[in-house]
Amino acid sequence: MTTPEQTAVAGRIPGAGALGLLVPAGTRVVPAAVLADPGWTAELLAARARVQRTTDRRVLATVWWYSVSSALLTPALAGLVAGIPLSARLADLSVSLLPGLQPIAAVAAGGGSRDLADDLRGSIGAVTAAVAEAGRMRERPLWAIATDTVANRLLALGEAVGDVERATGLAAPLVSAVGPPLPAPRYEDVAGRRFVRRSSCCLVDRTAGMPTCASCPQRPPEERRALLEAAARWR
């Protein structure tokens, strides 16, 4: 179930359901505030370990933040693109989880404040601190993932509304306003299509059955570009 404000945003964005702005039936809904609880996060990572078949806490924590940040940040970023502010505060958000504890959508309970960057800084900071503690890792790599999430979500939203230039142009000013330790977002155009030039590695390929991402920053540049060219041709 969505709120009137988010319903209005979803109405302006084609494919809103696939972007995580509409909650599918049969999902488990949790208040976003629990994402900032290290104990709750540690229990969740242990449960996801059975599905992902790894006991590496750093991998589990990184993959979780990579997944949940995409859902968590989408409402506020969609509101920014649609011109209808939605809240980025944890207290105003809920996250929907599929079986297997996979984040699929998020809902903002109210309109956004006048300072989206400040709200994002607070929410990202609170959740990355909990994830880092539960995963026994440093926070900085998680902030890099947050930058890539902002860039990726704005790119996807731009593609949905047919205005990639405008949507991706919002990334750098927003990230700059949030401030360190977020690194600057980067894009690259390959074969007529825009991609995020990632600052982070999601570690998804360290889990069962998952390949290395085509855009992984760990790939040699020429290999990554060839894969992105192939991906662009399929669009």
N, CA, C and O of each residue as an XYZ file, in Angstrom:
940
protein
N       0.854     -1.187      0.000
C       0.000      0.000      0.000
C       0.893      1.240      0.000
O       1.879      1.297      0.734
N       0.552      2.215     -0.810
C       1.333      3.440     -0.853
C       0.541      4.601     -0.251
O      -0.659      4.493      0.002
N       1.237      5.701     -0.033
C       0.617      6.909      0.491
C       0.129      7.770     -0.664
O       0.557      7.570     -1.800
N      -0.766      8.731     -0.396
C      -1.236      9.610     -1.477
C      -0.092     10.333     -2.182
O      -0.099     10.480     -3.404
N       0.895     10.785     -1.396
C       2.020     11.504     -2.005
C       2.813     10.602     -2.943
O       3.171     11.005     -4.050
N       3.086      9.375     -2.492
C       3.861      8.473     -3.336
C       3.041      7.991     -4.521
O       3.590      7.763     -5.599
N       1.746      7.832     -4.340
C       0.882      7.468     -5.455
C       0.939      8.541     -6.536
O       0.956      8.229     -7.727
N       0.968      9.804     -6.119
C       1.054     10.900     -7.083
C       2.381     10.851     -7.841
O       2.415     11.074     -9.052
N       3.473     10.560     -7.129
C       4.778     10.433     -7.784
C       4.759      9.269     -8.758
O       5.193      9.408     -9.901
N       4.261      8.124     -8.316
C       4.218      6.938     -9.167
C       3.409      7.194    -10.433
O       3.713      6.649    -11.494
N       2.383      8.022    -10.315
C       1.561      8.333    -11.473
C       2.292      9.113    -12.544
O       1.856      9.140    -13.695
N       3.387      9.742    -12.190
C       4.164     10.523    -13.153
C       5.344      9.743    -13.732
O       6.056     10.246    -14.602
N       5.550      8.518    -13.251
C       6.723      7.757    -13.673
C       6.294      6.417    -14.261
O       5.850      5.538    -13.523
N       6.418      6.248    -15.572
C       6.081      4.956    -16.179
C       6.913      3.821    -15.569
O       8.098      3.989    -15.280
N       6.276      2.680    -15.384
C       6.988      1.540    -14.803
C       7.307      1.714    -13.336
O       8.304      1.183    -12.848
N       6.464      2.459    -12.623
C       6.733      2.754    -11.214
C       6.855      1.495    -10.365
O       7.653      1.447     -9.429
N       6.066      0.476    -10.693
C       6.129     -0.754     -9.911
C       7.476     -1.437    -10.020
O       8.026     -1.896     -9.019
N       8.010     -1.506    -11.230
C       9.312     -2.144    -11.431
C      10.434     -1.351    -10.784
O      11.491     -1.903    -10.480
N      10.215     -0.069    -10.573
C      11.225      0.778     -9.936
C      11.141      0.742     -8.410
O      11.968      1.357     -7.737
N      10.167      0.040     -7.861
C      10.064     -0.078     -6.409
C       9.242      1.001     -5.751
O       9.405      1.262     -4.559
N       8.348      1.642     -6.512
C       7.496      2.690     -5.954
C       6.114      2.170     -5.580
O       5.336      2.885     -4.949
N       5.800      0.941     -5.960
C       4.541      0.304     -5.613
C       4.848     -1.015     -4.909
O       5.742     -1.750     -5.329
N       4.122     -1.313     -3.855
C       4.411     -2.490     -3.033
C       3.684     -3.714     -3.592
O       2.456     -3.703     -3.684
N       4.414     -4.769     -3.966
C       3.750     -5.986     -4.448
C       2.997     -6.688     -3.324
O       3.347     -6.556     -2.151
N       1.984     -7.417     -3.686
C       1.241     -8.204     -2.703
C       2.130     -9.299     -2.131
O       3.019     -9.816     -2.808
N       1.877     -9.640     -0.884
C       2.564    -10.768     -0.268
C       3.946    -10.482      0.261
O       4.682    -11.409      0.599
N       4.320     -9.201      0.340
C       5.638     -8.868      0.871
C       5.561     -8.597      2.374
O       4.498     -8.307      2.923
N       6.707     -8.699      3.008
C       6.812     -8.358      4.428
C       7.250     -6.897      4.539
O       8.280     -6.514      3.985
N       6.483     -6.095      5.243
C       6.786     -4.665      5.367
C       7.394     -4.399      6.738
O       6.845     -4.802      7.763
N       8.538     -3.714      6.742
C       9.201     -3.363      7.999
C       9.432     -1.860      8.038
O       9.688     -1.250      7.000
N       9.346     -1.251      9.219
C       9.674      0.172      9.314
C      11.151      0.388      9.027
O      11.991     -0.375      9.504
N      11.476      1.411      8.257
C      12.865      1.624      7.864
C      13.765      1.900      9.060
O      14.979      1.714      8.975
N      13.188      2.339     10.168
C      14.008      2.623     11.354
C      14.768      1.400     11.835
O      15.834      1.543     12.434
N      14.243      0.183     11.587
C      14.942     -1.017     12.056
C      16.251     -1.222     11.301
O      17.137     -1.927     11.785
N      16.386     -0.613     10.116
C      17.623     -0.761      9.351
C      18.814     -0.141     10.074
O      19.963     -0.476      9.787
N      18.540      0.751     11.000
C      19.606      1.403     11.753
C      19.928      0.676     13.059
O      20.691      1.187     13.880
N      19.355     -0.502     13.254
C      19.583     -1.304     14.458
C      20.614     -2.389     14.140
O      20.316     -3.298     13.364
N      21.828     -2.319     14.721
C      22.857     -3.323     14.411
C      22.438     -4.740     14.783
O      22.783     -5.690     14.080
N      21.699     -4.894     15.875
C      21.269     -6.231     16.285
C      20.289     -6.829     15.286
O      20.429     -7.985     14.889
N      19.296     -6.041     14.881
C      18.331     -6.509     13.876
C      19.054     -6.837     12.578
O      18.755     -7.843     11.934
N      19.997     -5.997     12.195
C      20.733     -6.213     10.950
C      21.571     -7.476     11.025
O      21.639     -8.224     10.050
N      22.209     -7.731     12.158
C      23.016     -8.944     12.313
C      22.145    -10.190     12.176
O      22.556    -11.163     11.544
N      20.943    -10.171     12.761
C      20.033    -11.311     12.634
C      19.596    -11.490     11.181
O      19.500    -12.618     10.695
N      19.335    -10.396     10.495
C      18.939    -10.477      9.091
C      20.062    -11.053      8.237
O      19.818    -11.888      7.367
N      21.299    -10.607      8.485
C      22.431    -11.129      7.715
C      22.591    -12.629      7.931
O      22.895    -13.367      6.994
N      22.387    -13.074      9.157
C      22.490    -14.513      9.442
C      21.422    -15.297      8.685
O      21.682    -16.391      8.184
N      20.214    -14.729      8.604
C      19.142    -15.399      7.873
C      19.429    -15.416      6.369
O      19.185    -16.421      5.700
N      19.943    -14.310      5.842
C      20.258    -14.258      4.408
C      21.443    -15.159      4.057
O      21.575    -15.588      2.911
N      22.296    -15.444      5.026
C      23.466    -16.288      4.775
C      23.058    -17.663      4.270
O      23.766    -18.266      3.464
N      21.926    -18.155      4.737
C      21.476    -19.491      4.314
C      21.097    -19.499      2.834
O      21.316    -20.487      2.134
N      20.526    -18.385      2.364
C      20.132    -18.294      0.961
C      21.341    -18.023      0.073
O      21.462    -18.589     -1.014
N      22.236    -17.155      0.542
C      23.376    -16.743     -0.277
C      24.577    -17.662     -0.124
O      25.570    -17.534     -0.840
N      24.472    -18.582      0.812
C      25.474    -19.630      1.000
C      26.893    -19.071      1.180
O      27.847    -19.489      0.524
N      26.974    -18.127      2.082
C      28.282    -17.621      2.508
C      28.161    -17.196      3.959
O      27.104    -16.754      4.407
N      29.255    -17.335      4.680
C      29.285    -16.883      6.070
C      30.177    -15.661      6.232
O      30.423    -15.217      7.354
N      30.655    -15.122      5.136
C      31.521    -13.942      5.175
C      30.675    -12.724      5.543
O      29.863    -12.262      4.741
N      30.865    -12.206      6.755
C      30.012    -11.116      7.239
C      30.153     -9.866      6.388
O      29.171     -9.158      6.162
N      31.363     -9.583      5.913
C      31.562     -8.386      5.084
C      30.804     -8.502      3.768
O      30.199     -7.533      3.310
N      30.835     -9.677      3.163
C      30.096     -9.894      1.915
C      28.599     -9.758      2.155
O      27.908     -9.066      1.407
N      28.099    -10.413      3.192
C      26.672    -10.352      3.495
C      26.216     -8.919      3.756
O      25.162     -8.501      3.277
N      27.012     -8.173      4.515
C      26.650     -6.792      4.839
C      26.674     -5.900      3.606
O      25.786     -5.068      3.419
N      27.692     -6.074      2.765
C      27.815     -5.246      1.568
C      26.685     -5.512      0.592
O      26.091     -4.577      0.055
N      26.385     -6.794      0.359
C      25.308     -7.146     -0.566
C      23.960     -6.658     -0.027
O      23.121     -6.187     -0.794
N      23.753     -6.767      1.272
C      22.506     -6.275      1.871
C      22.352     -4.771      1.651
O      21.294     -4.320      1.214
N      23.374     -4.003      1.943
C      23.278     -2.545      1.767
C      23.108     -2.190      0.295
O      22.358     -1.271     -0.036
N      23.789     -2.900     -0.584
C      23.626     -2.680     -2.022
C      22.164     -2.870     -2.407
O      21.625     -2.086     -3.188
N      21.518     -3.898     -1.869
C      20.122     -4.187     -2.210
C      19.162     -3.213     -1.548
O      18.288     -2.648     -2.204
N      19.328     -3.020     -0.248
C      18.328     -2.233      0.471
C      18.464     -0.744      0.189
O      17.470     -0.019      0.243
N      19.671     -0.269     -0.111
C      19.817      1.158     -0.409
C      19.055      1.521     -1.676
O      18.503      2.617     -1.777
N      19.020      0.612     -2.640
C      18.306      0.872     -3.881
C      16.820      1.086     -3.616
O      16.216      2.006     -4.168
N      16.232      0.245     -2.777
C      14.821      0.405     -2.428
C      14.605      1.634     -1.556
O      13.682      2.415     -1.788
N      15.455      1.800     -0.558
C      15.269      2.834      0.453
C      15.333      4.250     -0.125
O      14.559      5.118      0.279
N      16.241      4.484     -1.055
C      16.453      5.836     -1.562
C      15.544      6.189     -2.743
O      15.447      7.357     -3.121
N      14.884      5.194     -3.322
C      14.094      5.447     -4.529
C      12.938      6.434     -4.324
O      12.773      7.321     -5.161
N      12.128      6.333     -3.258
C      11.017      7.285     -3.154
C      11.463      8.744     -3.183
O      10.894      9.542     -3.928
N      12.451      9.103     -2.402
C      12.892     10.505     -2.362
C      13.462     10.938     -3.700
O      13.214     12.060     -4.143
N      14.226     10.062     -4.355
C      14.807     10.411     -5.654
C      13.724     10.497     -6.717
O      13.786     11.360     -7.593
N      12.734      9.616     -6.653
C      11.615      9.694     -7.594
C      10.828     10.982     -7.388
O      10.394     11.611     -8.353
N      10.647     11.369     -6.142
C       9.974     12.628     -5.864
C      10.735     13.811     -6.421
O      10.139     14.769     -6.913
N      12.061     13.744     -6.342
C      12.892     14.817     -6.887
C      12.708     14.916     -8.399
O      12.585     16.016     -8.939
N      12.689     13.786     -9.076
C      12.515     13.768    -10.536
C      11.107     14.211    -10.919
O      10.926     14.938    -11.895
N      10.110     13.773    -10.148
C       8.718     14.067    -10.483
C       8.267     15.448    -10.042
O       7.221     15.932    -10.477
N       9.052     16.086     -9.179
C       8.663     17.407     -8.686
C       7.643     17.366     -7.565
O       6.951     18.352     -7.311
N       7.546     16.219     -6.889
C       6.654     16.065     -5.732
C       7.506     15.526     -4.589
O       7.775     14.325     -4.559
N       7.939     16.353     -3.657
C       8.874     15.898     -2.626
C       8.329     14.742     -1.793
O       7.178     14.759     -1.358
N       9.178     13.739     -1.582
C       8.888     12.630     -0.686
C       9.982     12.546      0.367
O      11.135     12.884      0.100
N       9.625     12.101      1.547
C      10.564     12.075      2.658
C      11.667     11.046      2.469
O      11.439      9.959      1.939
N      12.873     11.410      2.914
C      14.002     10.472      2.960
C      14.340     10.101      4.392
O      15.329      9.410      4.636
N      13.523     10.555      5.352
C      13.798     10.239      6.762
C      13.388      8.807      7.080
O      12.323      8.352      6.662
N      14.239      8.097      7.825
C      13.923      6.711      8.182
C      12.583      6.597      8.891
O      11.843      5.639      8.670
N      12.265      7.568      9.741
C      11.020      7.513     10.504
C       9.789      7.566      9.612
O       8.703      7.158     10.024
N       9.953      8.068      8.388
C       8.821      8.214      7.469
C       8.757      7.115      6.418
O       7.875      7.138      5.559
N       9.670      6.159      6.469
C       9.781      5.161      5.407
C       9.500      3.751      5.918
O       9.748      3.430      7.080
N       8.982      2.927      5.028
C       8.882      1.485      5.269
C       9.462      0.765      4.063
O       9.433      1.283      2.946
N       9.987     -0.427      4.294
C      10.619     -1.214      3.237
C       9.900     -2.553      3.125
O       9.584     -3.183      4.134
N       9.645     -2.982      1.892
C       8.985     -4.256      1.642
C      10.015     -5.296      1.229
O      10.879     -5.031      0.394
N       9.916     -6.486      1.825
C      10.864     -7.567      1.584
C      10.161     -8.766      0.980
O       9.108     -9.188      1.458
N      10.749     -9.312     -0.074
C      10.277    -10.557     -0.649
C      10.737    -11.734      0.216
O      11.609    -11.556      1.066
N      10.176    -12.922      0.024
C      10.736    -14.105      0.677
C      12.230    -14.211      0.358
O      12.651    -13.935     -0.766
N      13.017    -14.606      1.338
C      14.460    -14.571      1.174
C      15.048    -13.260      1.640
O      16.252    -13.030      1.533
N      14.163    -12.376      2.173
C      14.579    -11.088      2.736
C      15.247    -10.203      1.685
O      16.246     -9.541      1.965
N      14.690    -10.197      0.480
C      15.183     -9.369     -0.604
C      14.347     -8.086     -0.685
O      13.139     -8.165     -0.906
N      14.959     -6.905     -0.513
C      14.199     -5.647     -0.614
C      13.647     -5.461     -2.022
O      14.345     -5.700     -3.008
N      12.393     -5.034     -2.110
C      11.750     -4.886     -3.413
C      11.122     -3.513     -3.600
O      10.967     -3.064     -4.736
N      10.753     -2.831     -2.510
C      10.082     -1.536     -2.634
C      10.211     -0.786     -1.314
O      10.555     -1.359     -0.281
N       9.926      0.506     -1.379
C       9.873      1.329     -0.170
C       8.782      2.369     -0.347
O       8.476      2.786     -1.464
N       8.196      2.785      0.777
C       7.116      3.772      0.747
C       7.430      4.881      1.729
O       7.778      4.624      2.881
N       7.306      6.115      1.269
C       7.470      7.286      2.126
C       6.104      7.685      2.666
O       5.142      7.819      1.910
N       6.026      7.873      3.974
C       4.739      8.150      4.614
C       4.306      9.599      4.483
O       3.167      9.931      4.811
N       5.180     10.459      4.017
C       4.804     11.866      3.912
C       5.685     12.624      2.963
O       6.629     12.080      2.390
N       5.365     13.892      2.802
C       6.145     14.748      1.921
C       7.524     15.011      2.475
O       7.772     14.828      3.666
N       8.426     15.443      1.604
C       9.805     15.692      2.011
C       9.960     17.018      2.717
O       9.096     17.892      2.632
N      11.075     17.158      3.416
C      11.402     18.421      4.073
C      12.064     19.340      3.062
O      12.245     18.979      1.899
N      12.422     20.529      3.517
C      13.077     21.483      2.623
C      14.533     21.131      2.372
O      15.159     21.686      1.469
N      15.081     20.208      3.169
C      16.499     19.862      3.025
C      16.640     18.368      2.790
O      16.905     17.603      3.718
N      16.458     17.958      1.530
C      16.569     16.544      1.178
C      17.957     16.021      1.479
O      18.105     14.902      1.970
N      18.987     16.821      1.188
C      20.363     16.369      1.404
C      20.603     16.052      2.876
O      21.242     15.049      3.195
N      20.103     16.884      3.764
C      20.293     16.658      5.197
C      19.578     15.377      5.632
O      20.108     14.605      6.431
N      18.384     15.158      5.107
C      17.652     13.935      5.444
C      18.378     12.698      4.921
O      18.468     11.684      5.614
N      18.889     12.784      3.710
C      19.647     11.662      3.157
C      20.903     11.386      3.964
O      21.242     10.231      4.220
N      21.593     12.445      4.363
C      22.806     12.261      5.163
C      22.481     11.523      6.453
O      23.207     10.610      6.848
N      21.397     11.912      7.109
C      21.019     11.253      8.353
C      20.631      9.806      8.156
O      21.038      8.944      8.935
N      19.852      9.526      7.128
C      19.388      8.156      6.895
C      20.519      7.247      6.441
O      20.676      6.139      6.954
N      21.310      7.718      5.476
C      22.435      6.901      4.999
C      23.425      6.653      6.128
O      23.913      5.536      6.300
N      23.719      7.702      6.900
C      24.676      7.566      7.999
C      24.215      6.570      9.049
O      25.010      5.768      9.538
N      22.933      6.617      9.400
C      22.419      5.717     10.433
C      22.441      4.263      9.970
O      22.807      3.372     10.736
N      22.049      4.021      8.711
C      21.993      2.634      8.243
C      23.386      2.087      7.961
O      23.667      0.935      8.290
N      24.264      2.886      7.359
C      25.611      2.376      7.096
C      26.359      2.079      8.389
O      27.165      1.150      8.436
N      26.104      2.853      9.435
C      26.751      2.571     10.725
C      26.298      1.215     11.257
O      27.108      0.439     11.764
N      24.996      0.932     11.140
C      24.475     -0.353     11.624
C      24.988     -1.509     10.779
O      25.363     -2.554     11.310
N      25.005     -1.321      9.463
C      25.470     -2.387      8.569
C      26.952     -2.662      8.794
O      27.376     -3.818      8.806
N      27.743     -1.603      8.972
C      29.177     -1.779      9.209
C      29.425     -2.538     10.503
O      30.290     -3.412     10.560
N      28.661     -2.203     11.547
C      28.839     -2.900     12.825
C      28.431     -4.369     12.695
O      29.139     -5.255     13.173
N      27.305     -4.621     12.056
C      26.846     -6.005     11.902
C      27.777     -6.806     11.001
O      27.956     -8.007     11.199
N      28.370     -6.141     10.011
C      29.247     -6.831      9.072
C      30.706     -6.801      9.463
O      31.549     -7.379      8.777
N      31.017     -6.121     10.578
C      32.398     -6.010     11.068
C      33.307     -5.466      9.970
O      34.320     -6.071      9.618
N      32.922     -4.323      9.448
C      33.647     -3.708      8.337
C      33.656     -2.193      8.503
O      33.005     -1.647      9.394
N      34.403     -1.525      7.631
C      34.447     -0.073      7.644
C      33.188      0.506      6.984
O      32.556     -0.145      6.151
N      32.841      1.725      7.365
C      31.668      2.380      6.805
C      31.925      2.974      5.421
O      31.006      3.041      4.604
N      33.155      3.405      5.144
C      33.401      4.158      3.920
C      32.997      3.408      2.647
O      32.408      4.028      1.761
N      33.285      2.084      2.506
C      32.823      1.398      1.298
C      31.304      1.420      1.138
O      30.793      1.379      0.019
N      30.592      1.484      2.248
C      29.134      1.529      2.185
C      28.646      2.891      1.697
O      27.620      2.975      1.023
N      29.364      3.943      2.029
C      29.024      5.268      1.509
C      29.266      5.312      0.002
O      28.506      5.950     -0.727
N      30.307      4.645     -0.468
C      30.551      4.592     -1.914
C      29.401      3.887     -2.625
O      28.992      4.298     -3.710
N      28.882      2.827     -2.015
C      27.716      2.163     -2.589
C      26.528      3.111     -2.629
O      25.761      3.101     -3.591
N      26.366      3.935     -1.588
C      25.257      4.888     -1.568
C      25.344      5.862     -2.732
O      24.325      6.178     -3.348
N      26.547      6.346     -3.047
C      26.701      7.224     -4.211
C      26.278      6.518     -5.488
O      25.558      7.090     -6.307
N      26.720      5.285     -5.662
C      26.352      4.540     -6.865
C      24.853      4.278     -6.909
O      24.262      4.259     -7.989
N      24.230      4.078     -5.753
C      22.787      3.886     -5.708
C      22.066      5.148     -6.157
O      21.134      5.078     -6.958
N      22.484      6.294     -5.652
C      21.877      7.559     -6.073
C      22.007      7.718     -7.590
O      21.038      8.048     -8.274
N      23.211      7.479     -8.104
C      23.448      7.630     -9.542
C      22.613      6.637    -10.350
O      22.012      7.010    -11.357
N      22.573      5.385     -9.918
C      21.813      4.358    -10.625
C      20.316      4.621    -10.618
O      19.648      4.476    -11.641
N      19.793      5.007     -9.464
C      18.357      5.242     -9.357
C      17.932      6.443    -10.202
O      16.893      6.405    -10.861
N      18.733      7.505    -10.182
C      18.401      8.669    -11.003
C      18.492      8.329    -12.488
O      17.695      8.824    -13.285
N      19.450      7.494    -12.862
C      19.540      7.056    -14.248
C      18.300      6.250    -14.635
O      17.712      6.490    -15.689
N      17.902      5.303    -13.797
C      16.715      4.487    -14.088
C      15.459      5.340    -14.162
O      14.608      5.123    -15.023
N      15.341      6.305    -13.268
C      14.184      7.192    -13.285
C      14.192      8.070    -14.532
O      13.145      8.318    -15.129
N      15.375      8.538    -14.922
C      15.489      9.330    -16.133
C      15.093      8.546    -17.364
O      14.423      9.074    -18.251
N      15.506      7.278    -17.427
C      15.114      6.419    -18.545
C      13.602      6.215    -18.557
O      12.977      6.188    -19.617
N      13.020      6.071    -17.363
C      11.574      5.838    -17.277
C      10.768      7.031    -17.781
O       9.766      6.859    -18.475
N      11.207      8.244    -17.430
C      10.446      9.437    -17.831
C      10.912      9.992    -19.169
O      10.347     10.969    -19.663
N      11.940      9.381    -19.764
C      12.410      9.830    -21.068
C      13.250     11.091    -21.029
O      13.291     11.843    -22.003
N      13.928     11.329    -19.900
C      14.780     12.516    -19.787
C      16.007     12.182    -18.941
O      16.136     12.618    -17.796
N      16.900     11.400    -19.537
C      18.094     10.951    -18.826
C      18.992     12.121    -18.452
O      19.550     12.143    -17.355
N      19.138     13.086    -19.339
C      20.025     14.222    -19.067
C      19.591     14.977    -17.820
O      20.414     15.278    -16.956
N      18.309     15.282    -17.724
C      17.831     16.045    -16.561
C      17.973     15.243    -15.275
O      18.448     15.763    -14.266
N      17.562     13.973    -15.309
C      17.585     13.171    -14.087
C      19.006     12.917    -13.598
O      19.292     13.071    -12.411
N      19.896     12.530    -14.508
C      21.268     12.265    -14.073
C      21.988     13.553    -13.700
O      22.942     13.530    -12.924
N      21.532     14.679    -14.253
C      22.115     15.962    -13.873
C      21.829     16.354    -12.435
O      22.476     17.252    -11.896
N      20.870     15.692    -11.812
C      20.555     15.967    -10.405
C      21.530     15.294     -9.449
O      21.620     15.682     -8.285
N      22.265     14.286     -9.928
C      23.076     13.457     -9.036
C      24.204     14.239     -8.370
O      24.331     14.225     -7.145
N      25.025     14.921     -9.172
C      26.201     15.586     -8.611
C      25.840     16.674     -7.605
O      26.435     16.704     -6.527
N      24.886     17.579     -7.903
C      24.533     18.585     -6.898
C      23.975     17.983     -5.615
O      24.258     18.474     -4.522
N      23.181     16.919     -5.746
C      22.604     16.302     -4.554
C      23.684     15.654     -3.701
O      23.723     15.861     -2.488
N      24.558     14.876     -4.323
C      25.627     14.213     -3.571
C      26.557     15.241     -2.945
O      27.005     15.062     -1.812
N      26.851     16.311     -3.664
C      27.700     17.374     -3.118
C      27.047     18.006     -1.896
O      27.725     18.326     -0.920
N      25.731     18.184     -1.949
C      25.023     18.783     -0.811
C      25.010     17.842      0.388
O      25.090     18.294      1.530
N      24.910     16.542      0.138
C      24.991     15.575      1.241
C      26.377     15.635      1.870
O      26.512     15.615      3.093
N      27.398     15.709      1.034
C      28.770     15.892      1.510
C      29.495     14.607      1.841
O      28.927     13.520      1.738
N      30.772     14.733      2.247
C      31.596     13.571      2.595
C      30.937     12.764      3.710
O      30.217     13.313      4.544
N      31.192     11.445      3.716
C      32.147     10.714      2.871
C      31.584     10.181      1.555
O      32.163      9.265      0.972
N      30.460     10.736      1.069
C      29.974     10.318     -0.249
C      30.961     10.766     -1.317
O      31.273     11.954     -1.389
N      31.466      9.850     -2.155
C      32.277     10.268     -3.303
C      31.382     10.845     -4.389
O      30.171     10.628     -4.379
N      31.963     11.564     -5.307
C      31.190     12.160     -6.397
C      30.644     11.080     -7.322
O      31.344     10.112     -7.618
N      29.404     11.229     -7.780
C      28.852     10.263     -8.742
C      29.441     10.489    -10.123
O      29.800     11.609    -10.485
N      29.537      9.398    -10.897
C      30.123      9.497    -12.239
C      29.280      8.699    -13.216
O      28.736      7.646    -12.882
N      29.184      9.224    -14.432
C      28.509      8.517    -15.519
C      29.453      8.428    -16.710
O      30.385      9.221    -16.845
N      29.197      7.455    -17.564
C      29.901      7.379    -18.838
C      28.917      6.948    -19.914
O      28.042      6.116    -19.677
N      29.073      7.526    -21.101
C      28.216      7.194    -22.231
C      28.949      6.210    -23.134
O      30.058      6.470    -23.601
N      28.300      5.076    -23.364
C      28.892      4.004    -24.173
C      27.876      3.589    -25.235
O      26.760      3.180    -24.915
N      28.272      3.699    -26.489
C      27.426      3.265    -27.613
C      26.029      3.869    -27.542
O      25.034      3.195    -27.810
N      25.968      5.148    -27.177
C      24.700      5.850    -27.161
C      23.841      5.641    -25.933
O      22.699      6.099    -25.894
N      24.373      4.954    -24.922
C      23.611      4.726    -23.702
C      24.447      5.150    -22.496
O      25.666      4.980    -22.482
N      23.780      5.701    -21.488
C      24.484      6.158    -20.285
C      24.524      5.048    -19.237
O      23.545      4.335    -19.014
N      25.691      4.927    -18.601
C      25.901      3.978    -17.511
C      26.525      4.705    -16.326
O      27.136      5.762    -16.477
N      26.357      4.117    -15.147
C      27.059      4.621    -13.964
C      28.481      4.084    -13.982
O      28.698      2.883    -14.144
N      29.440      4.971    -13.816
C      30.824      4.549    -13.630
C      31.037      4.383    -12.136
O      31.254      5.353    -11.410
N      30.972      3.159    -11.699
C      30.833      2.887    -10.281
C      32.090      3.182     -9.470
O      33.219      3.038     -9.939
N      31.837      3.604     -8.223
C      32.905      3.825     -7.255
C      33.051      2.640     -6.308
O      34.015      2.563     -5.546
N      32.089      1.713     -6.359
C      32.035      0.654     -5.355
C      31.915     -0.714     -5.997
O      31.482     -0.853     -7.141
N      32.315     -1.732     -5.221
C      32.097     -3.124     -5.603
C      31.035     -3.693     -4.670
O      31.162     -3.608     -3.448
N      29.983     -4.273     -5.253
C      28.864     -4.762     -4.456
C      29.127     -6.129     -3.828
O      28.407     -6.531     -2.914
N      30.147     -6.852     -4.302
C      30.522     -8.185     -3.810
C      29.462     -9.249     -4.081
O      29.507    -10.333     -3.500
N      28.504     -8.943     -4.966
C      27.465     -9.930     -5.287
C      28.070    -11.211     -5.839
O      27.534    -12.296     -5.610
N      29.188    -11.101     -6.568
C      29.797    -12.300     -7.148
C      30.474    -13.189     -6.109
O      30.979    -14.258     -6.450
N      30.491    -12.762     -4.847
C      31.009    -13.624     -3.778
C      29.911    -14.492     -3.170
O      30.167    -15.260     -2.242
N      28.684    -14.372     -3.692
C      27.577    -15.184     -3.194
C      27.236    -16.266     -4.217
O      27.696    -16.226     -5.358
N      26.434    -17.220     -3.795
C      26.188    -18.424     -4.589
C      25.549    -18.112     -5.933
O      24.495    -17.478     -6.000
N      26.193    -18.561     -7.000
C      25.601    -18.524     -8.326
C      25.525    -17.177     -8.994
O      24.876    -17.054    -10.033
N      26.164    -16.151     -8.441
C      26.052    -14.808     -8.992
C      27.320    -14.426     -9.751
O      28.422    -14.647     -9.250
N      27.185    -13.852    -10.957
C      28.353    -13.466    -11.756
C      28.876    -12.097    -11.335
O      28.230    -11.377    -10.574
N      30.040    -11.755    -11.837
C      30.579    -10.406    -11.651
C      29.799     -9.434    -12.526
O      29.535     -9.730    -13.692
N      29.433     -8.296    -11.988
C      28.662     -7.304    -12.740
C      29.460     -6.805    -13.943
O      30.684     -6.688    -13.878
N      28.771     -6.515    -15.026
C      29.442     -5.972    -16.209
C      30.137     -4.657    -15.897
O      31.204     -4.371    -16.441
N      29.535     -3.854    -15.020
C      30.091     -2.535    -14.701
C      31.003     -2.541    -13.486
O      31.365     -1.479    -12.981
N      31.380     -3.719    -13.011
C      32.206     -3.804    -11.793
C      33.496     -3.006    -11.949
O      34.198     -3.172    -12.947
N      33.823     -2.149    -10.996
C      35.055     -1.364    -11.100
C      36.319     -2.202    -10.971
O      37.417     -1.713    -11.240
N      36.176     -3.460    -10.562
C      37.337     -4.341    -10.462
C      37.740     -4.929    -11.814
O      38.835     -5.477    -11.944
N      36.882     -4.824    -12.806
C      37.235     -5.328    -14.133
C      38.251     -4.399    -14.802
O      38.243     -3.196    -14.541
N      39.129     -4.937    -15.664
C      39.992     -4.065    -16.469
C      39.131     -3.112    -17.306
O      38.095     -3.529    -17.823
N      39.531     -1.850    -17.450
C      38.689     -0.867    -18.149
C      38.239     -1.291    -19.538
O      37.089     -1.070    -19.918
N      39.154     -1.908    -20.305
C      38.786     -2.290    -21.662
C      37.754     -3.427    -21.668
O      36.884     -3.478    -22.538
N      37.857     -4.325    -20.704
C      36.882     -5.415    -20.597
C      35.524     -4.868    -20.190
O      34.493     -5.258    -20.738
N      35.538     -3.959    -19.221
C      34.274     -3.370    -18.764
C      33.583     -2.614    -19.907
O      32.371     -2.731    -20.089
N      34.355     -1.844    -20.670
C      33.752     -1.084    -21.767
C      33.160     -2.016    -22.825
O      32.086     -1.740    -23.359
N      33.845     -3.107    -23.130
C      33.328     -4.062    -24.113
C      32.004     -4.662    -23.641
O      31.081     -4.836    -24.436
N      31.913     -4.973    -22.371
C      30.671     -5.524    -21.836
C      29.551     -4.490    -21.857
O      28.400     -4.822    -22.143
N      29.887     -3.236    -21.554
C      28.874     -2.183    -21.591
C      28.419     -1.910    -23.028
O      27.243     -1.635    -23.262
N      29.327     -1.983    -23.970
C      28.957     -1.821    -25.383
C      27.971     -2.913    -25.782
O      26.987     -2.648    -26.472
N      28.237     -4.137    -25.346
C      27.329     -5.245    -25.646
C      25.960     -5.009    -25.014
O      24.928     -5.260    -25.637
N      25.959     -4.520    -23.761
C      24.699     -4.240    -23.080
C      23.923     -3.143    -23.787
O      22.698     -3.216    -23.891
N      24.627     -2.122    -24.278
C      23.970     -1.014    -24.976
C      23.309     -1.488    -26.264
O      22.247     -0.991    -26.639
N      23.929     -2.441    -26.935
C      23.362     -2.937    -28.188
C      22.072     -3.723    -27.976
O      21.239     -3.824    -28.877
N      21.920     -4.277    -26.779
C      20.725     -5.061    -26.484
C      19.534     -4.190    -26.143
O      18.414     -4.694    -26.064
N      19.738     -2.898    -25.938
C      18.643     -1.981    -25.604
C      17.957     -1.462    -26.860
O      17.012     -0.678    -26.768
